[in-house]
Amino acid sequence: MLSTRFLGLCYRELAKNWIPTASMKGTVGAIGLVWASDWPLTLDWLPPINGKFKDD
């Protein structure tokens, strides 16, 4: 097993414990990036909101 030789059992258990925290921080970071950027342009990719920000 390459993964047990590379990380070891202790580090593999630590990595399993940090997966929910890392995914939550990644989600919050992605939402923060969308919020800080041009969010109408980002929301233009979503079909239900596509026509909401069109200029007449």
C-alpha positions as CSV (number, residue, x, y, z in Angstrom):
1,M,0.0,0.0,0.0
2,L,1.6,3.2,-1.2
3,S,-0.6,5.5,0.8
4,T,0.3,3.9,4.1
5,R,4.0,4.1,3.4
6,F,3.7,7.7,2.1
7,L,1.5,9.1,4.9
8,G,1.3,6.5,7.7
9,L,-1.7,5.5,9.6
10,C,-1.6,8.5,12.1
11,Y,-1.5,11.1,9.3
12,R,-4.2,9.3,7.3
13,E,-6.5,9.5,10.4
14,L,-5.7,13.2,10.8
15,A,-6.4,13.9,7.1
16,K,-9.8,12.1,7.5
17,N,-10.7,14.4,10.4
18,W,-9.8,17.5,8.5
19,I,-11.8,16.8,5.3
20,P,-15.1,18.4,6.6
21,T,-13.2,21.5,7.8
22,A,-11.2,21.9,4.6
23,S,-14.3,21.5,2.5
24,M,-16.3,24.0,4.5
25,K,-13.5,26.6,4.3
26,G,-13.2,26.0,0.6
27,T,-16.9,26.5,0.1
28,V,-16.9,29.7,2.2
29,G,-13.9,30.9,0.2
30,A,-15.6,30.2,-3.1
31,I,-18.7,32.1,-2.0
32,G,-16.5,34.9,-0.8
33,L,-14.8,35.1,-4.1
34,V,-18.1,35.3,-6.0
35,W,-19.3,38.0,-3.6
36,A,-16.1,40.1,-4.0
37,S,-16.1,39.7,-7.8
38,D,-18.6,40.9,-10.3
39,W,-21.5,38.8,-9.0
40,P,-24.1,39.7,-11.7
41,L,-21.6,38.4,-14.3
42,T,-21.2,35.2,-12.2
43,L,-24.9,34.8,-11.8
44,D,-25.3,35.2,-15.5
45,W,-24.2,31.5,-15.8
46,L,-27.2,30.3,-13.8
47,P,-30.2,29.8,-16.1
48,P,-33.1,30.9,-13.7
49,I,-31.3,34.2,-13.0
50,N,-30.0,34.7,-16.5
51,G,-32.4,37.4,-17.6
52,K,-32.6,39.3,-14.4
53,F,-29.6,41.6,-15.0
54,K,-30.1,42.3,-18.7
55,D,-29.9,45.9,-19.8
56,D,-33.0,47.2,-21.6
